[in-house]
Amino acid sequence: MRLNEITYTDAVPVEGYGPGYFRIGGEVVEGALLTGPQGTGPWGGFEDAATLLALAGHVDVLFVGTGAEIAHIPRDLRGALEDAGIGVEVMNSPAACRTYNVLLADGRRIALALLPV
């Protein structure tokens, strides 16, 4: 079996999470966040559509982690993102973190918006 070291280019992986926080690229970030090729920063939740729409042209897919349980995102938010050319995949935050890391290692153009668990 051949093992290859994973190299992350523009974005950094999610290294861990817990109640109210995420560890991204060695830094602990509390609360909701957005991470991707343009870095990691706070996210205001579903009402903060502008932060997510700024990803248009930079990512193909946005993974949205809805906390401990999967939940629907507002229909108008999904529509605005899809109209901007951003695919949206919604799942609970732990699954979103795992999926993001796998596709990030493949070099995909993705971003991750997370609500804490």
C-alpha positions in Angstrom: 0.0 0.0 0.0 1.3 3.4 -0.9 0.6 6.3 1.4 0.7 9.9 0.2 1.0 13.0 2.3 -2.0 15.4 1.8 -1.1 18.9 0.9 -3.8 21.6 1.3 -3.4 24.5 -1.0 -5.5 27.6 -0.5 -7.7 26.5 2.4 -7.0 24.7 5.6 -8.8 21.6 7.0 -11.0 21.3 10.0 -9.0 19.6 12.7 -11.6 19.3 15.4 -14.8 20.6 17.0 -16.6 20.6 20.2 -19.5 22.4 22.0 -19.5 26.0 20.5 -16.1 25.9 18.8 -14.1 24.5 15.8 -10.3 24.0 15.4 -9.3 25.1 11.9 -5.6 25.2 10.8 -4.4 25.1 14.4 -6.6 28.0 15.5 -9.7 27.7 17.8 -12.7 29.6 16.4 -15.8 30.0 18.6 -19.3 30.3 17.2 -20.5 30.1 13.6 -17.8 30.3 10.9 -17.0 30.3 7.2 -13.8 28.8 5.9 -12.6 28.2 2.4 -10.0 29.5 -0.1 -10.4 33.1 1.1 -9.6 32.1 4.7 -11.5 31.6 7.9 -13.8 34.1 9.6 -17.0 34.5 11.5 -20.4 33.9 9.9 -23.6 35.4 11.1 -25.7 32.4 10.4 -28.6 32.1 7.9 -29.3 35.8 8.0 -25.7 36.5 6.8 -26.3 35.8 3.1 -23.9 38.5 1.9 -20.9 36.7 3.3 -21.8 33.5 1.5 -22.7 35.2 -1.7 -19.2 36.7 -1.8 -17.9 33.2 -2.5 -19.5 33.3 -6.1 -16.8 32.7 -8.6 -14.4 31.3 -6.0 -16.1 28.0 -5.1 -18.3 25.5 -6.8 -19.9 24.0 -3.7 -20.7 25.3 -0.3 -21.2 22.8 2.5 -23.5 24.1 5.2 -23.2 22.4 8.7 -26.4 23.0 10.6 -25.2 22.1 14.1 -25.6 18.8 15.8 -28.7 17.9 13.7 -29.4 18.3 10.1 -31.9 21.0 9.3 -33.2 22.8 6.2 -31.7 26.2 5.3 -34.0 29.0 4.4 -35.4 28.6 0.9 -34.5 32.1 -0.2 -30.9 31.6 1.0 -30.6 28.4 -1.0 -32.1 30.1 -4.1 -29.8 33.1 -3.9 -26.7 30.9 -3.6 -27.8 28.7 -6.5 -28.6 31.7 -8.6 -25.0 32.9 -7.9 -23.7 29.6 -9.3 -22.8 28.1 -5.9 -24.0 24.5 -5.3 -25.3 23.9 -1.7 -25.0 20.7 0.3 -26.6 20.8 3.7 -25.8 18.3 6.5 -25.0 18.3 10.2 -21.8 20.0 11.2 -19.8 16.9 12.0 -20.6 15.4 8.6 -19.9 18.7 6.8 -16.5 18.9 8.4 -15.6 15.4 7.3 -16.9 15.9 3.8 -15.1 19.2 3.5 -11.8 17.7 4.5 -12.0 14.9 2.0 -12.9 17.1 -0.9 -10.4 19.7 0.1 -7.6 17.1 -0.1 -8.8 16.4 -3.6 -8.2 20.1 -4.5 -11.9 20.9 -5.1 -13.2 24.5 -5.1 -15.2 24.3 -1.9 -16.1 26.3 1.2 -17.7 25.4 4.5 -20.2 27.4 6.6 -20.7 25.9 10.1 -23.1 26.4 13.0 -21.6 25.0 16.2 -22.6 21.7 17.7 
